[in-house]
Amino acid sequence: MNYTVSKTKRNAIIVCSLFMILYILILRLFFFFNGLEKMDPLQMIIQNVIYIILYGFIMLAFFDYFRHYKLKALQISVLVILISELVLHSHLFADLLGSTWAKAIFLAVNATWILATITVIVYLFRPETKGDPAIPSIRKYATSILFFYVLVTTVPLFVDPASIFSTQQLLELSFVIPYIFTIEFAMKLPLKK
């Protein structure tokens, strides 16, 4: 039996993806033109909460999809990615604490996130995941996310230190690409009758 969704859920995935694209564009352009010092801690908390709500809904949609097809490794990996994102986006609280332990925890969580993303990519290329029309969209999403993080971490190494921040912000505009694939994923899901 194929996985089906209600029209409301499919539209919610599309709307969350569109808002993620808008969120990334507005935030990165804001930082590019104004710098980090223009945003106070309350604004940063609000923007992190908005991100987690939108991102969480999309990840839970993936989780539900994998649960339907009984793909346990993908379910667990998606949950690990979601929890990692929750921790990584609470960096503002860690900065307020200023602890060395907090930095060590965030490095460990970041490594866990990368491993979970690689696991998702590896499992999405296995034979038992072939055949469903929505799987290639999730595969593209996961691959583009990993490519994005490799790009963002390596390109600044080759840039003049004075322009690293602006380069980073421009590179992070490319983070909208994975959410194009979540829209594609939602469009490929058959609707309940």
Beta strands, then each sheet from edge to edge (+ up, - down):
end
